[in-house]
Amino acid sequence: MTGFSIHLFKNEVSISTNFPVGNDSFLIDNEDFKIGIEGLILNKTQLLNSKSIDFHRFFLELIKTKNVKAIEVLEGEFRGFIWNKRAKEILVFTNPTSTQRLFYTKKDDQIFIDSSLLRLDKTLKSQNIFSEPNIDALYQILVCINMLEDSTPLKEVYKLEDGHFLKINIETNTLEKSDYFNLKNTAYFKGSEKDALFETDRIFTEAIKMEYEKDLEYGSISLSLLSGGLDSRVALLYALKNNYKTSAFCFSQSGYLDETISKKIAKDFEIPYEFVPLNGGIFLKNIDELTAISEGTCLFTGGIHANYAIEKQQKNDFKIFHSGQIGDGILGGFNTKPYKYKGDLKKIVYNAEFLPKIEAHLQNILRNYEREEMFYFRNIASNRTVLGAQVFQKKAYQTSPFMTKDFIKLAVSLPENWKINQKFYLKWIAEYCPKSTEYIWERTLLKPNAAWKTKFGDYYKKIKYDIIKGKILGREGEIKMCPYQFYYDNSKVLKNSYETYFSENLERLNAFPELQKDVQTLFLKEDFYAKAQAVNILSIFKLYF
């Protein structure tokens, strides 16, 4: 377990670090400061700008002159703390997408901060502090498949949100939360659509260069995730366009579009390629392992296939998983209307059966956002999609050129009527990455070279794959990247495993009869995902309570 833990009690500060120092991670401890940063700083070279000093010395000087604003200059996968001993103040921060998690709580006159919720819970228990289940947050998982905002499974224990920091006054034993990066009041792009396309290319290219130069700095090969989707191919082809060498890694059900499309791209561009088949889905038994990785903040099935894939992966001589994470979302997927819209709950609700139990609370959250994509960025991109990053981090950090501060800001600034149905996205790649339009898009079964194909393709794919290939031809195992329902229906081992898990752990909910009844209702359904939601709640109780 990596990361760090901080405990404050009676003006005394205890900081325990568990991450190895090296590459971009460092520790400083002198009479004025104790500073720790863990992670991958993508723009380290640009920040140093040929200065003949180490990065930790550079950052120390930056802290002395800019204080909290020093955090704003960092780009990448990082979290850290800054203890100003003279000012008797501690800053604790996570990165702009909160892929590098931090949790905190204040119990009576003690403050606890940890990069691991599991470790934080154990620390609390060692102090005879026992957290209660956060029932509202557990229903968020049942309704939305992930917890929203700063919620965790533990009552009165919070996750530090994307782009935020905590300021702790040691003398008064108080903490204050604020942000150093946010999307509030983002102005619309000033310029023509042509200007915006040019700017998108420029910023994306800068992000690609930061990522792949990092591999060169580390002296490792480059490895790019590649599927049949649009985001991963655009990121990979931009790397090739900028003369970087890379290899490709894909995982899915054998014969599905993710394999066939990615394999063709790799072959055409002569890229070393590795594929891990997910056939059979026996990895779906690993419920507790994935709940521990997610720390109970989202449905375990979202990362269980990736966990299996990296365990089977042969290639290991790399430091970064290059991905196209969240590209589709921030370039149109998070827009449901072609105009400024505060949004509704439809896009985030996965199972509406229990929505009435938490709808009022969800509506209150939604009211805090001026535009729907800002709500979705935090609660889908930062709180749901990033589970994959937590899984990959067992092996290496995951990056995405769509996730830099500059790219996120630009994407949100683009008018909704440009982005809706990925219209702007398709114009951008048609002009600046045309090779990416020459291959079928898994989502639509069509080449992504015209805006009309997105909406038509969504319908066409549904008809061709879900009905014709799945129902009529009886090839349901080939209609999805991860056909979990098919795996479950055709495996006695999986069925027995889930039924045993459910029966052995249901009593953990005895003190919460309403939740217990709802979990029973879910598990009795034929739908695999309903069963997965049910055992997910049981796994969370097994983990913490």
NORBELPE-V746615 format. One record per residue. N is the residue number from 1. RES is the residue in one letter. PHI is phi in whole degrees, 0 to 359 (999 if undefined). NEAR is the number of other C-alpha atoms within 10 Angstrom. D_LAST is the distance of its C-alpha to the last C-alpha in whole Angstrom. Layout:
N_RES_PHI_NEAR_D_LAST + N_RES_PHI_NEAR_D_LAST
This chain:
1_M_999_10_21 + 2_T_259_11_23 + 3_G_87_21_23 + 4_F_206_22_23 + 5_S_229_22_21 + 6_I_230_19_23 + 7_H_226_17_22 + 8_L_241_18_25 + 9_F_204_14_25 + 10_K_52_12_29 + 11_N_66_13_31 + 12_E_259_11_29 + 13_V_245_15_28 + 14_S_237_10_26 + 15_I_237_15_26 + 16_S_243_11_25 + 17_T_251_17_26 + 18_N_234_12_25 + 19_F_257_17_27 + 20_P_287_13_31 + 21_V_279_14_34 + 22_G_148_10_36 + 23_N_54_13_38 + 24_D_261_15_36 + 25_S_274_19_34 + 26_F_210_18_35 + 27_L_229_17_34 + 28_I_233_16_37 + 29_D_215_10_37 + 30_N_225_8_40 + 31_E_290_8_41 + 32_D_258_14_41 + 33_F_222_20_38 + 34_K_234_17_35 + 35_I_230_22_34 + 36_G_223_23_31 + 37_I_232_26_32 + 38_E_243_26_30 + 39_G_144_22_31 + 40_L_235_23_34 + 41_I_263_21_36 + 42_L_294_23_39 + 43_N_258_19_41 + 44_K_301_18_42 + 45_T_298_15_45 + 46_Q_295_10_46 + 47_L_293_15_45 + 48_L_289_14_47 + 49_N_47_9_50 + 50_S_69_8_52 + 51_K_293_11_51 + 52_S_268_8_52 + 53_I_230_9_48 + 54_D_289_9_45 + 55_F_297_19_42 + 56_H_294_17_40 + 57_R_290_12_44 + 58_F_300_15_44 + 59_F_292_21_41 + 60_L_299_18_41 + 61_E_295_13_45 + 62_L_295_16_43 + 63_I_298_18_40 + 64_K_297_13_43 + 65_T_264_11_45 + 66_K_245_13_43 + 67_N_54_14_40 + 68_V_296_18_37 + 69_K_294_12_39 + 70_A_297_16_39 + 71_I_294_23_36 + 72_E_298_15_38 + 73_V_277_13_40 + 74_L_281_19_37 + 75_E_228_20_37 + 76_G_134_27_34 + 77_E_253_21_31 + 78_F_207_24_30 + 79_R_207_26_28 + 80_G_185_24_29 + 81_F_218_23_29 + 82_I_225_21_33 + 83_W_258_23_33 + 84_N_272_18_36 + 85_K_291_15_37 + 86_R_286_9_40 + 87_A_279_12_39 + 88_K_53_16_35 + 89_E_217_18_33 + 90_I_235_21_31 + 91_L_251_21_31 + 92_V_233_25_28 + 93_F_215_29_28 + 94_T_240_28_27 + 95_N_279_28_30 + 96_P_297_27_31 + 97_T_247_25_29 + 98_S_54_23_26 + 99_T_293_27_25 + 100_Q_262_26_25 + 101_R_284_21_21 + 102_L_219_27_21 + 103_F_230_21_18 + 104_Y_207_23_18 + 105_T_201_19_17 + 106_K_239_17_19 + 107_K_242_12_18 + 108_D_56_7_21 + 109_D_255_12_24 + 110_Q_239_15_22 + 111_I_243_20_21 + 112_F_239_20_19 + 113_I_226_25_20 + 114_D_206_25_19 + 115_S_280_25_20 + 116_S_236_21_16 + 117_L_291_26_13 + 118_L_297_17_11 + 119_R_291_15_14 + 120_L_298_21_14 + 121_D_298_21_10 + 122_K_295_15_11 + 123_T_297_17_14 + 124_L_300_15_12 + 125_K_296_12_11 + 126_S_293_10_14 + 127_Q_262_9_16 + 128_N_61_9_14 + 129_I_249_12_12 + 130_F_247_16_9 + 131_S_283_16_8 + 132_E_268_13_8 + 133_P_296_18_8 + 134_N_271_16_11 + 135_I_298_14_12 + 136_D_300_17_16 + 137_A_293_23_15 + 138_L_293_25_13 + 139_Y_289_20_17 + 140_Q_300_27_18 + 141_I_295_23_17 + 142_L_294_28_18 + 143_V_271_23_22 + 144_C_249_25_22 + 145_I_66_25_20 + 146_N_207_30_19 + 147_M_278_25_18 + 148_L_258_25_21 + 149_E_54_19_22 + 150_D_255_17_20 + 151_S_288_23_17 + 152_T_224_25_13 + 153_P_293_26_10 + 154_L_258_23_9 + 155_K_297_16_12 + 156_E_66_15_15 + 157_V_242_23_14 + 158_Y_237_19_17 + 159_K_267_22_19 + 160_L_283_27_22 + 161_E_285_28_24 + 162_D_306_26_27 + 163_G_68_20_30 + 164_H_248_20_29 + 165_F_218_25_29 + 166_L_253_19_27 + 167_K_246_19_30 + 168_I_248_20_29 + 169_N_270_16_32 + 170_I_292_21_31 + 171_E_291_12_33 + 172_T_267_12_32 + 173_N_57_17_28 + 174_T_240_13_28 + 175_L_232_16_27 + 176_E_228_10_29 + 177_K_258_14_28 + 178_S_212_13_31 + 179_D_238_17_32 + 180_Y_249_18_35 + 181_F_215_17_35 + 182_N_210_15_35 + 183_L_255_20_36 + 184_K_298_11_37 + 185_N_57_10_41 + 186_T_294_15_42 + 187_A_285_13_45 + 188_Y_292_14_47 + 189_F_302_16_49 + 190_K_261_11_52 + 191_G_148_9_55 + 192_S_280_9_55 + 193_E_296_16_53 + 194_K_298_11_55 + 195_D_299_11_54 + 196_A_294_19_51 + 197_L_296_17_51 + 198_F_298_15_53 + 199_E_294_14_50 + 200_T_298_20_47 + 201_D_299_18_49 + 202_R_296_12_50 + 203_I_291_19_46 + 204_F_295_21_45 + 205_T_298_18_47 + 206_E_300_15_46 + 207_A_295_27_42 + 208_I_301_23_43 + 209_K_297_19_46 + 210_M_301_20_43 + 211_E_296_24_41 + 212_Y_282_24_43 + 213_E_293_17_45 + 214_K_296_21_42 + 215_D_300_18_42 + 216_L_295_12_45 + 217_E_298_10_44 + 218_Y_280_13_42 + 219_G_71_12_44 + 220_S_243_15_42 + 221_I_288_16_43 + 222_S_260_23_42 + 223_L_229_25_39 + 224_S_245_24_39 + 225_L_288_23_37 + 226_L_218_31_39 + 227_S_225_27_38 + 228_G_268_26_41 + 229_G_283_20_39 + 230_L_273_23_41 + 231_D_300_23_39 + 232_S_293_25_39 + 233_R_290_28_43 + 234_V_297_23_44 + 235_A_298_28_42 + 236_L_294_26_43 + 237_L_290_19_47 + 238_Y_295_23_47 + 239_A_297_22_46 + 240_L_296_15_49 + 241_K_301_14_51 + 242_N_262_12_51 + 243_N_69_11_52 + 244_Y_261_17_49 + 245_K_270_15_48 + 246_T_211_20_45 + 247_S_237_18_43 + 248_A_239_24_41 + 249_F_227_24_38 + 250_C_225_21_37 + 251_F_213_27_34 + 252_S_185_24_35 + 253_Q_298_21_36 + 254_S_303_18_39 + 255_G_85_16_42 + 256_Y_284_19_40 + 257_L_303_23_42 + 258_D_301_23_39 + 259_E_287_22_41 + 260_T_295_15_44 + 261_I_289_21_45 + 262_S_296_26_43 + 263_K_295_22_45 + 264_K_292_13_48 + 265_I_300_23_48 + 266_A_299_19_47 + 267_K_294_12_50 + 268_D_297_9_52 + 269_F_259_10_51 + 270_E_54_11_51 + 271_I_257_15_48 + 272_P_305_14_46 + 273_Y_225_20_43 + 274_E_231_17_40 + 275_F_234_20_39 + 276_V_245_20_36 + 277_P_284_20_36 + 278_L_262_21_32 + 279_N_313_19_34 + 280_G_92_18_32 + 281_G_64_22_29 + 282_I_297_16_27 + 283_F_295_15_25 + 284_L_295_20_23 + 285_K_287_17_21 + 286_N_278_15_19 + 287_I_297_21_16 + 288_D_294_19_14 + 289_E_299_14_16 + 290_L_285_26_17 + 291_T_296_23_14 + 292_A_293_17_13 + 293_I_292_22_17 + 294_S_285_23_16 + 295_E_58_21_13 + 296_G_81_27_12 + 297_T_266_28_15 + 298_C_203_32_17 + 299_L_293_27_18 + 300_F_297_28_18 + 301_T_294_21_21 + 302_G_294_19_23 + 303_G_231_23_23 + 304_I_292_23_23 + 305_H_288_24_27 + 306_A_294_21_27 + 307_N_298_21_25 + 308_Y_297_20_27 + 309_A_297_20_30 + 310_I_286_18_30 + 311_E_290_12_29 + 312_K_270_13_32 + 313_Q_300_14_34 + 314_Q_274_11_37 + 315_K_283_12_38 + 316_N_225_12_37 + 317_D_270_11_39 + 318_F_220_16_38 + 319_K_242_20_36 + 320_I_222_24_35 + 321_F_269_22_34 + 322_H_279_27_37 + 323_S_226_25_36 + 324_G_242_25_37 + 325_Q_310_23_33 + 326_I_66_23_33 + 327_G_303_24_37 + 328_D_300_18_38 + 329_G_293_19_35 + 330_I_281_27_37 + 331_L_250_26_40 + 332_G_132_26_40 + 333_G_295_17_37 + 334_F_268_27_36 + 335_N_246_25_39 + 336_T_256_19_39 + 337_K_229_16_42 + 338_P_276_14_45 + 339_Y_204_14_45 + 340_K_299_15_43 + 341_Y_215_15_40 + 342_K_292_16_37 + 343_G_96_22_36 + 344_D_219_15_34 + 345_L_267_16_30 + 346_K_303_10_32 + 347_K_289_15_31 + 348_I_264_16_28 + 349_V_277_18_27 + 350_Y_262_16_26 + 351_N_227_16_25 + 352_A_280_14_27 + 353_E_303_12_25 + 354_F_253_15_23 + 355_L_304_18_25 + 356_P_305_11_26 + 357_K_289_14_22 + 358_I_229_14_22 + 359_E_300_15_26 + 360_A_300_11_27 + 361_H_293_12_24 + 362_L_295_16_25 + 363_Q_296_13_29 + 364_N_296_10_29 + 365_I_296_13_27 + 366_L_300_19_30 + 367_R_296_14_33 + 368_N_281_11_32 + 369_Y_246_18_34 + 370_E_280_17_37 + 371_R_221_22_37 + 372_E_301_21_35 + 373_E_293_28_35 + 374_M_290_24_34 + 375_F_296_24_31 + 376_Y_289_24_30 + 377_F_301_22_31 + 378_R_288_20_28 + 379_N_265_20_25 + 380_I_250_24_27 + 381_A_295_24_28 + 382_S_277_20_26 + 383_N_251_26_23 + 384_R_236_23_23 + 385_T_300_20_26 + 386_V_287_22_25 + 387_L_304_27_22 + 388_G_302_20_25 + 389_A_297_20_26 + 390_Q_295_22_23 + 391_V_292_23_23 + 392_F_300_20_27 + 393_Q_293_17_26 + 394_K_301_13_25 + 395_K_245_16_29 + 396_A_196_16_31 + 397_Y_292_22_30 + 398_Q_257_25_31 + 399_T_235_24_34 + 400_S_206_22_36 + 401_P_293_29_39 + 402_F_280_25_38 + 403_M_250_23_35 + 404_T_283_21_37 + 405_K_300_24_38 + 406_D_296_16_41 + 407_F_290_22_41 + 408_I_299_22_38 + 409_K_299_19_40 + 410_L_297_20_43 + 411_A_300_24_41 + 412_V_291_24_40 + 413_S_285_17_44 + 414_L_290_22_45 + 415_P_302_19_46 + 416_E_299_23_44 + 417_N_289_16_48 + 418_W_283_17_48 + 419_K_276_25_45 + 420_I_308_20_44 + 421_N_58_24_44 + 422_Q_61_25_44 + 423_K_299_18_48 + 424_F_295_22_48 + 425_Y_306_24_45 + 426_L_291_23_48 + 427_K_295_21_51 + 428_W_299_19_50 + 429_I_288_21_49 + 430_A_298_17_52 + 431_E_273_12_54 + 432_Y_249_17_52 + 433_C_215_18_51 + 434_P_300_16_53 + 435_K_300_16_52 + 436_S_290_25_48 + 437_T_270_19_50 + 438_E_272_13_52 + 439_Y_238_20_49 + 440_I_304_20_47 + 441_W_268_23_44 + 442_E_307_23_41 + 443_R_296_20_40 + 444_T_247_19_44 + 445_L_67_21_46 + 446_L_231_20_48 + 447_K_289_17_50 + 448_P_277_27_48 + 449_N_241_20_52 + 450_A_202_14_52 + 451_A_297_16_50 + 452_W_296_12_51 + 453_K_290_17_49 + 454_T_295_22_46 + 455_K_292_12_46 + 456_F_296_13_48 + 457_G_295_20_46 + 458_D_302_15_43 + 459_Y_287_13_44 + 460_Y_300_17_47 + 461_K_297_18_44 + 462_K_302_15_42 + 463_I_293_13_45 + 464_K_293_16_46 + 465_Y_274_19_43 + 466_D_290_17_40 + 467_I_259_16_43 + 468_I_293_16_46 + 469_K_287_16_44 + 470_G_282_17_41 + 471_K_277_12_42 + 472_I_284_12_46 + 473_L_273_10_46 + 474_G_68_11_43 + 475_R_248_15_42 + 476_E_295_19_38 + 477_G_289_22_37 + 478_E_243_21_39 + 479_I_258_22_38 + 480_K_216_19_35 + 481_M_300_23_34 + 482_C_229_22_31 + 483_P_282_18_32 + 484_Y_298_22_28 + 485_Q_298_15_30 + 486_F_297_18_33 + 487_Y_301_21_31 + 488_Y_294_20_28 + 489_D_297_13_31 + 490_N_251_14_33 + 491_S_226_14_31 + 492_K_295_11_30 + 493_V_298_11_28 + 494_L_295_19_25 + 495_K_300_16_26 + 496_N_297_13_25 + 497_S_297_14_22 + 498_Y_290_22_20 + 499_E_295_13_21 + 500_T_294_11_20 + 501_Y_300_16_16 + 502_F_297_21_16 + 503_S_294_11_17 + 504_E_282_11_15 + 505_N_241_15_12 + 506_L_300_20_13 + 507_E_295_13_12 + 508_R_298_15_8 + 509_L_261_18_10 + 510_N_305_11_12 + 511_A_281_9_11 + 512_F_229_12_12 + 513_P_301_11_15 + 514_E_293_11_17 + 515_L_296_17_15 + 516_Q_299_19_14 + 517_K_296_13_18 + 518_D_294_15_19 + 519_V_294_23_16 + 520_Q_298_18_19 + 521_T_302_13_22 + 522_L_296_21_21 + 523_F_293_20_21 + 524_L_285_12_24 + 525_K_287_11_26 + 526_E_284_11_28 + 527_D_294_14_27 + 528_F_299_20_25 + 529_Y_294_17_24 + 530_A_295_19_22 + 531_K_297_20_21 + 532_A_296_20_19 + 533_Q_298_23_18 + 534_A_296_25_16 + 535_V_289_27_15 + 536_N_298_27_14 + 537_I_296_27_11 + 538_L_297_24_10 + 539_S_294_25_10 + 540_I_296_23_8 + 541_F_296_17_5 + 542_K_296_15_6 + 543_L_287_15_6 + 544_Y_245_19_4 + 545_F_242_15_0
